[in-house]
C-alpha cells in the first residue's frame, strides 16, 4: 500500500522533532532554516498550509500549530492532518491558530501605521453568505496607505476571533477613518468583537468526510 502524504509528513517530523524543540539554543539563521525545511515538507502535503512552533520555558511540551492562513477551503486539510498525528510525548499539535491579543504581531508587520488597537471601533453587517462583513474605524488614518490599513484591520479581527471562527464567520474586513462614520451610535469598541460575534446566529457547522469541521450556509 502506498504511503499517504500525511504519513510522509509525520514520519519526517518524528525523525526531526528534537531539532524543533531546541529553538532557544538556535541562532536566528538556524531557526529560519529549520522553519523553511518544515514549510517545504508541509507544502508537500498541501501547498496552502503554514506552520509555527511555540516553546515555553518550564513546559516539557512544545506546540506545533498548523494553519491555512484563514482560508476556510483549506481547513479540511489541516483537520485531516492533525487527525493523523502519531503519539509524540513532547508535542502538542493544534489545528488552526487560536484567538490572541488584538495587537499580536501588529507592530512587527504594520509598524509604519499610526494604529492604536485600544482605540479601534467596528461596525458589522451580515452579508448574503451569512457571514459578517466588518468595518474597522481608526483615527488617525492615511489614505495613501489604505491597503496596509485594510490588512492591519484584517489581522486584528483574525487575532481576536482565531482562525476557524474568522475563516467561517467573517466576510470582508476593511479599515476606514473614524471621521467618515457620522453616526457613531452604532459603533462598538474592537475588544467587544468576540462577544458580538458570539451573540449572532449560531454558526452552522457540519463534520466533513475526514472528520473536519466545515461551515454550512
C-alpha angles and dihedrals in degrees: 000000000000116000114249123238091245091053090048091054096047093044089055093045094051090053092053104028095112092062090059093051093059100062091126089065095046130092119238089257092052092050090049091051093047093050090048090053090049090048092052093052093044092051089052084066095044127347097220099058130101133189138207131187125217124193126178129194113250093024116104091200125073122205126233111197117198116200141181091199091247096305101138095197088066096047091094091060090054094047093048092049092049090047088061096051110139121225107282118174097204102039138079114193119205126197110223127347117294126224116286140176111303093244097049108144090347096121092044093052103028105027090134092067126086093225121144108193092201090063099045121120131190144199123200135202130181114241130210091271092058093252126123119252109209128207113195118201124206139172125236103034133180115210089198089065098042094132092051091049090051090051092048092049090051090052092051092052091045091051094050097047103032125235102284096048090043094050096046102033107033127074119176123359122192137163126230136176113267090231090068092062105082099173101057091171091091096050123105130195112262093240087065092062098095091050092046092051091048091057094054123093108302113268110251111232132179131188111248126220091270095047095263124139112246133184120244126199 
